[in-house]
């Protein structure tokens, strides 16, 4: 989403985002899409799962799909990644899933004037955020696992 481009959603006011790292890259997602941040749990692999799916884990009694976020976003994976950002879509068929990330960095306000068009990416890339300490890729979590 670019400055002045409001085709996906209204973005006139600052939003809070959660910044995280995957490999050497920094990303952010809108905070209201995040249910919780937890340490990685033991997971079980799934036969015939898409390549970006690590497996499933138990999260508060709910079977939760664990996603290799590095593979999903096309960056170098860290086998020692240990944090999971849990998303709860609230939809019956796609309730809870987690993104495996290296580190959760911080929660910050995202001002529309700090967002530029992404010169690359796919439907998940919403823009590039300019911060005091570098650039952060703003991504939308997938609505499907």
Secondary structure, 3 states (H helix, E strand, C coil): CCCCCCCCCCCCCCEEEEEEEECCEEEEEEHHHEEEEEECCCEECCCCCCCCEEEEEEECCEEEEEEEHHHHHCCCCCCCCCEEEEEECCCHHHCEEEEEECEEEEEEEECHHHEECCCCCCCCEEEEEEECCEEEEEECCCCCC
